[in-house]
Amino acid sequence: MIRADLAQKLAHRMNVSKQEADRYLLAFIDAIVKNLQKDGKVVIQGFGSFRLKDYEARIGKKPVTGEPIPIPARKKPVFRASKELLRLVNLEPESEPVSEPVHAVTSYAAASM
């Protein structure tokens, strides 16, 4: 699924235009990025958490020549799924409850995807 597909599903679910749904999606992503920059962690209960992992500077090699090159220190965003998301993803399709959601967060997430 790509961003346009997600915006389409969000538009249908919220009964808004695709453009408005895309703005909501971009605002959501922007909020995650800004909070990662500020605090280094974002937790969405029932879905998972994003955090920054620090990588130290190191010496790498150019693939073609084998010449050593310095790789600067950097941060990388990492996502860790919640137990609830892992449980929902691993359900058999016919055993997944259709009418009664586990709770509001997973109900919304499961229904909108």
C-alpha positions in Angstrom: 0.0 0.0 0.0 1.3 3.4 -0.9 0.4 6.8 0.6 -2.2 7.5 -2.1 -4.0 4.2 -1.3 -3.9 5.0 2.4 -5.3 8.5 1.7 -8.1 6.9 -0.4 -9.1 4.6 2.4 -9.0 7.4 4.9 -11.1 9.6 2.7 -13.7 6.8 2.3 -13.7 6.0 6.1 -14.0 9.7 7.1 -16.3 10.7 4.3 -14.0 13.5 3.1 -12.2 14.3 -0.2 -9.0 12.5 -1.1 -7.2 15.8 -0.9 -8.4 16.5 2.6 -7.6 13.0 3.7 -4.1 13.4 2.3 -3.7 16.6 4.3 -4.7 14.7 7.4 -2.2 12.0 6.6 0.6 14.4 6.0 -0.2 16.3 9.2 -0.1 13.0 11.1 3.3 12.1 9.6 4.6 15.6 10.2 3.6 15.3 13.9 5.5 12.0 14.2 8.6 13.4 12.5 8.6 16.6 14.6 8.1 14.7 17.9 10.9 12.3 16.9 13.2 15.3 16.4 12.2 16.8 19.7 11.8 13.8 22.0 13.2 10.8 20.1 10.1 8.7 20.7 6.4 8.5 19.6 4.1 5.9 21.1 0.7 5.1 19.5 -1.1 2.8 22.0 -2.4 -0.4 20.3 -0.3 0.2 17.2 3.4 0.6 18.1 6.2 3.0 18.8 8.7 5.0 16.7 12.1 5.8 18.2 15.4 7.1 17.0 18.4 4.8 17.1 21.9 6.4 17.2 24.6 5.0 14.9 28.2 6.0 15.5 30.6 7.3 12.8 32.6 4.5 11.1 34.7 3.8 8.1 33.1 2.1 5.2 34.3 1.0 1.8 33.3 2.1 -1.7 31.7 -1.0 -3.3 33.5 -0.6 -6.7 37.0 0.4 -5.6 37.2 -0.8 -2.0 38.5 2.6 -1.0 37.8 3.5 2.6 35.3 6.3 3.2 34.1 8.0 6.4 30.5 7.4 7.3 29.2 10.1 9.7 27.2 9.5 12.8 23.5 9.5 12.2 20.1 8.7 13.7 17.7 6.2 12.2 13.9 5.9 12.9 12.9 2.5 14.1 9.3 1.2 14.4 8.4 -1.5 16.9 4.9 -3.0 16.6 2.7 -3.3 19.8 1.6 -6.7 21.1 -1.9 -5.9 19.9 -0.8 -5.1 16.4 1.3 -8.3 16.2 -1.7 -10.3 17.5 -4.1 -8.7 14.9 -1.6 -9.3 12.0 -1.2 -12.9 12.9 -4.9 -13.7 13.1 -6.3 -16.1 10.5 -8.6 -14.1 8.1 -11.7 -16.2 8.9 -11.1 -16.1 12.7 -10.8 -12.2 12.8 -13.8 -10.6 14.6 -15.8 -8.6 12.1 -18.4 -6.9 14.3 -16.7 -6.5 17.7 -13.3 -4.7 17.7 -10.7 -5.4 20.4 -10.7 -1.7 21.3 -11.2 1.6 19.5 -7.6 2.1 18.3 -7.3 -1.3 16.7 -10.8 -1.1 15.4 -10.1 2.1 13.5 -6.7 0.9 12.3 -8.0 -2.5 11.2 -11.0 -1.1 9.5 -9.2 1.7 7.6 -6.6 -0.6 6.1 
